[in-house]
Amino acid sequence: MKRARQKVVVENEAPETSQKSKKQKMYSYGLVFGESDLHTSMDWGSLPHHVILRIFQFLPLVDRARASSVCRRWNEIFHIPDLWRRFEFELSQPATSYLKSTHPDLIQQIIKRHADHLQYVSFKVDSSTESAEAACNILSQLVNCSIKTLGLISTAKPSFMNVSKAHFASALTVVFVNSKSLSSIKIDDTPLDDPSLKVLVANNSDTLKLLKMSSCPHVSPAGILCVADQCHGLKELALNYYILSDELLLALSSEKHVDLEHLRIDIVSENPGQVEFHTIKKQSWDALVKHSPKVNIVMYFFLYEEEFDAFFREETPVTHLYFGRAVSKAMLGRIGMNCPRLIELVVCANGLQPLDEELIRIAERCKNLTAMGLGECEVTCRGFVEFVKMCGGRLTQLSIMEEVLIPDNDYSLDRLHLEVSKHLGRMWFPDMMPTW
């Protein structure tokens, strides 16, 4: 200890060169920690196994691969199964896409060494058919997999739709047959068909909990009904309205089925007047809610005004409504009358007629409403304040474009935000652009 104190005095009193000062500091630390401890603490290769593994889990794939070349120990950790349970294959064509594609050598290494470790897998492809076909080729090789979650994602136009139905179904069948533990599948905008769904049901009926297939034109209502009849643990389902039926809702409401948590429905029309939409009976909706009282029923509408006739003429237990195109005053009036479970409403556009009465009716009857978004619509400031006053502090999200609000004799825009803030119990301003 005496030598240590003397060393500190010398360090404080005499000016030293940077190199000499560094040596003295190292010497002082060595006295405190011990020479061997100091060397160990500076040796990255000696970090505990679980620490390196944790660091690797946070690294991007490219950095993780580079780190694996530092030493033999890090390379061994690079191949530990825990690091390969979750993987996203990115497949793109360099000439036409901004995506960075997963290197082919790495893909082959994963197939050879880690296929049986993969559990949470997604394929992100660009708009080219070549990338979608490459994804199918990889799927076809996952013969030893035990995948629990599978997602097929097209970042631009749905490129999987350009793959032949036979090729896609064959590749998907490999995963369905060999995994036998699939719990979550996201296969929107793909050429999935009824026979493929039957293979899925035959091999994963006890494990499947989430099925998202919002745009699969080769799937019929009978295919979905087969899934509902066999997969009694299904908790979340996303599909197109054209394959929603009374029979499907009743199947999901049977005693042997678990409570459904989410039902997501896309109602889409590309050309006005070319699609005639069927009506779901009130008794079928009632059966579903009676069996699953907390179910969220989410509807995404992309229709033209003349195509809404089949909807909300009777009470409908929808909880979340999103209108991506203009919707009429009459339609919004029906929502206020027949959607008592409504939690969230987003209207992209309406027209040039104020929606005061419709909003007030929604506030009166939709006692669970907590989120509202209005785009290209019109509401008087007085009507909007009345709506907010009736909903009160339960409105946790209120996104209204400034252009929507029409000043009147009661409220200017400056006074409006103070009045609305008072009723919400927090500071609020209208939006300059949509935030939903």
BELCOR-V498922 format. One record per backbone hydrogen bond with DSSP energy under -0.5 kcal/mol. NH is the residue of the N-H (numbers start at 0). CO is the residue of the C=O. Records with the same first field share a line. If there is no record, write none. Layout:
NH=CO ; CO
//
This chain:
4=0
5=1
6=2
7=3
8=4
9=5
10=6
11=7
12=8
13=9
20=16
21=17
22=18
23=19
24=20
25=21
26=22
27=23
28=24
29=25
30=26
31=27
32=28
33=28 ; 29
37=33
38=34
39=35
40=36
41=37
42=39
43=41
45=42
46=43
50=47
51=47
52=48
53=49
54=50
55=51
56=52
57=53 ; 54
58=54 ; 55
63=59
64=60
65=61
66=62
67=63
68=65
69=66
74=70
75=71
76=72
77=73
78=74 ; 75
79=76
82=79
83=80
84=81
86=119
88=86 ; 121
89=87
90=88 ; 123
93=91
95=92
96=92
100=98
101=89
106=102
107=103
108=104
109=105
110=106
111=107
112=108
113=109
114=109
116=113
117=113
118=84
119=84
120=118 ; 148
121=86
122=150
123=88 ; 121
124=122 ; 152
125=90
131=127
132=128
133=129
134=130
135=131
136=132
137=133
138=134
139=135
140=136 ; 137
141=138
142=140
144=141
145=117
147=118
148=118
149=183
150=120
151=185
152=122 ; 150
154=124 ; 152
155=156
158=156
160=157
161=158
162=159
167=163
168=164
169=165
170=166
171=167
172=168
173=169
174=170
175=171
176=172
177=173
178=174
179=175
182=147
183=147
184=209
185=149
186=184 ; 211
189=214
193=217
196=192
197=193
198=194
199=195
200=196
201=197
202=198
203=199
204=200
206=203
207=203
208=182
209=182
210=235
211=184
212=210 ; 237
218=215
222=219
223=219
224=220
225=221
226=222
227=223
228=224
229=225
230=226
231=229
232=204
233=230
234=208
235=208
236=261
237=210
238=263
239=212
240=265
242=239
243=240
248=244
249=245
250=246
251=247
252=248
253=250
256=253
257=231
260=234
261=234
262=295
263=236
264=297
265=238
266=264 ; 299
267=265
268=301
273=270
276=274
284=280
285=281
286=282
287=283
288=284
289=285
290=286
291=287
294=291
295=260
296=294
297=262 ; 295
298=319
299=264
300=298 ; 321
301=266 ; 299
306=303
307=304
310=307
315=337
317=315
318=296
319=296
320=343
321=298
322=345
323=300 ; 321
326=348
331=327
332=328
333=329
334=330
335=331
336=332
337=333
338=334
341=338
342=318
343=318
344=370
345=320
346=372
347=322 ; 345
348=324
349=375
354=377
358=354
359=355
360=356
361=357
362=358
363=359
364=360
365=361
366=364
367=339
368=365
369=342
370=342
371=396
372=344
373=398
374=346
375=347
376=374
378=403
380=405
383=379
384=380
385=381
386=382
387=383
388=384
389=385
390=386
391=387
393=390
394=391
395=369 ; 393
396=369
398=371
399=397
400=373
401=430
403=400
404=400 ; 401
405=378
406=404
407=410
415=411
416=412
417=413
418=414
419=415
420=416
421=417
422=418
423=419
424=420
425=420
430=399
//
